[in-house]
Amino acid sequence: MTDLVGTRDIYGETLARLGEFNQNIVVLDADLSASTKTGVFAKKYPERFFNMGVSEQDMMGTAAGLAASGKIPFASTFAIFATGRAWEQIRQSIAYPRLNVKIVASHGGITVGEDGASHQSIEDIALMRVLPNMTVIVPSDGVETNQVIETIIEYQGPVYVRVSRGKTPLIFDESYRFEIGKGKVVLEGNDATVFTMGTMLYKSMEAARMLKEEGINIKVVNLSTIKPIDKELVIAAARETKAVVTVEEHSVIGGLGSAVAELLGENCPVFLSRIGIQDRFGMSGNAEDLLKYYGLTPESIAIAAKNVIKKKMELIHDPDLSCK
Amino acid sequence: MITSEEIKKLEGIAREIRIDILGMLNEAKSGHTGGSLSATDIVTALFFSKMKHQPKDPEWAGRDRFVLSKGHAAPLLYAVLAKCGYFSRDKLMSLRKLKSSLQGHPDMRKTKGVEVSTGSLGQGLSMANGMAIAARLNRSKSRTYVLLGDGESQEGQVWEAAMSAAHYKLDNLCAILDNNGLQIDGPTKEVMDIDPLPEKWQAFNWNVLTIDGHNFGEILEALASAEVVKKKPTIIIAKTIKGKGVSFFENKVRYHGIAPSDEELENAFMELRREEN
């Protein structure tokens, strides 16, 4: 785990590579092609790249029109502008008619850093998850990002993919196979399960290693597809460990934590702790300082895991405690 | 050259379309009367004279595209599509009913001949731009037409898209503005003045034509002249009368979003049929 790779960089490279094989791929950006890395494609295939200027709503509509005519448009900008500024365009023009538009947004989460709250996106997953027909994916490293981009080109229908600004360690090797709607157990354990995705996967694995030294075994599950969520895997892991933590670089409202809570609440209620941004906005700072400030660290994940395990053990000794 | 026979034929079709629009709205007991009638002549000219399309093969790649950006004029589009033969005319009476393929606003997945789903205003021009870009990439001669409303032009996205179409020199795109001057809350001038329209579009680097939107000669001439303009998209600003064709609906704000009653329907049919003779 020494190689550091930005998922946005892999997005740009993969898109430029696949552009050669699939002439239907067209790319749109809203004046952020250097940051989203669609600029790599633009340089190679200028005739299939469309800079729409600073107008996200028009970009989404144009992408819809291209898809209606059989193209495979990728529309990119920062996550908050893609999903927030143009939400209703995505709803009306893309999700409702199930058009084959791939929205790949960079700068998800608070690790956007110094630009501060206006540019950080802690709501994008919630905003996309609520839309019928939309698939929502947050790849967790460079290897997975590459496969996600390859996979969604073959998939027919609207997809939202969040990539990140920061560089994170490679977790998967080339034998890894991404599949839409399938989670992956990356570390085995039966004391508690941590469900996570994106930049928080390696932090969660770090937490599991710390706990292992204390004799606590944590199952770490990569849920890179938030929608459709891998119901079987989530329920099975919860049933086995009976204590769950969700970890995401997103608001605890509406994102991965909510998706897992909704599913388990209806199928397999267990003690659950959601780590994420606790219903507040971000702020300026460097990425690592922000993660510490908002409690998105291996240490806080470990504490949350211990807490749910403790509640689980108390319940085993006194079943009446379930709602206390 | 547009012959007087051609014009007479289109006027006859437009009358029948208006009769169908009113009939289906009356049956549905809700829907948008005024804005369907104001654009009837424009859409009739497009589908029955201008556009290349094959109702028996709606997906034909070489077809011209039509985007109804002012999606609330769905009854008009449905009446035209049925008359072209995309689906049976009987279906019109299912407008707005549960599980009908004719939704309150156009749904491309439910209705043959509907190119994109619209209804939320201001989004059609962007989609039309995307289709025009795709046609260019495919080296297709297919043209894209988009019908905008004047109230709709208060949406910011319309102007983002206006900028894009000119920037990408989409000369295979032609927008038509149904300039009936009224919106739900009142005259456009009072609600939110969008004038001067020709100057605005000119400033956005479009080729601008201004016509009487109920004169088939002018409509067809403008559509033909748009085809020969190079390196610029064209907008035809068509001055229209909201509720056109039925005297007691014309220029009435009230009939933006309500359907004709049984009595109004009877009187409207009488007027339209009188005109026929």
Interface residues (C-beta under 8 A of the other chain):
Chain A: V26 E47 R48 F50 M52 G53 S55 Q57 D58 M59 M60 G61 T62 A63 A64 G65 L66 A67 A68 S69 G70 K71 P73 E88 Q89 R91 Q92 S93 Y96 P97 R98
Chain B: R65 V67 D107 M108 R109 E115 V116 S117 T118 G119 S120 Q123 G124 L125 S126 M127 A128 N129 G130 M131 A132 I133 A134 A135 L137 N138 G156 Q157 E160 A161 M163 S164 H167 Y168
